[in-house]
């Protein structure tokens, strides 16, 4: 999986799933094709490749909870949905 992320101090962060590939090499080839394009070229270190397993639930098996985003960027207290296993304190099943 090829992902692009960029953090900002003054606006919402950019988090884009570029695509899913059958190999790391295919993902890196796609990265090379788009790295010089507008938006990506200004922050080329935002790319990452992650290995995924197709055909399984990835961390959401126990449901999810909502949590407000942290200040200062999220002064309007936007909520984010997170996998239930990330809840604090740990909740027994």
N, C-alpha and C positions, 0 to 999 in steps of 0.2 A: 504494500500500500504506500503510495507517495502522498505525503502531507506537506502543506505549506502553512507556517505560522509566523505571525509578526505581532509583537506587542507594542502598544502605543500608550503614552501617558495621558493623552487628551481625547481619546475616542475608544470605541470598542475594538478589541483585538481582531485580527484577521486569522481565521482558522479554516482552511480549505482542504478537503480531501480531493486531490488531483485525480487519483484513479487507483484501481486495483490491478495488479500485474502478476503474471505467473512466475516471475523470478525477480530477484533483486536487480539483476542486470537490466531487465526490461524497464524497471522503475527508474533506474539511473539514466537510461537512454532517454526516457520521456523527460526527465529533469533537465538533461542537457538540451533537449529541443526547445523547452520553454523558458529556461533560465535567463535568456537575454531579452525576453518580452517585457513590455511595460508592466510595472508593478512588481514583477519578480526581480528584475535586474537591480532595483534600488535596494533590495535587501536579500541578496542571494543566499545568505546563511540560514534563511527560514525553512529550507527544505529538509525533510527527514524521510527515511524509508523504514517502515515497520513490517515485520513478518506477521501474517495473520493465518488463522486456520479457518477454512471455509466449512460451513455446515454445522456450526455450533454457536450457542449464545455466548457472547463475549462480555461477561461481567454483570449482566442485568438479570440473572436467574432469580434473585431474591426481591426484585422490584426496584423502586427508586424513591428518593425523597427530594424535596426542594429546599434550597438554601439561598439566602440573599447574598449577592455579590459583595465583595469588600470595597470600602471606600479607599481612595477618594474618587476613582473613576466612576464608581457605581453609586453616585450620590442619590439617585432615584430609587435605590434599593431593588434593582431587578433581581428576580429569582432565577436560579439555575437548577436544572434537574441533574442529579448525580446518582450513580449506582448505589443501592442500599448498603452494600458492604463498606462504603466510605463513611457511613454515618458515625458520629461520635456521641456518646460512648458506644462501643460495640453492642449490638443488640442480639440477644440469643434467638435462635431460629425456632 
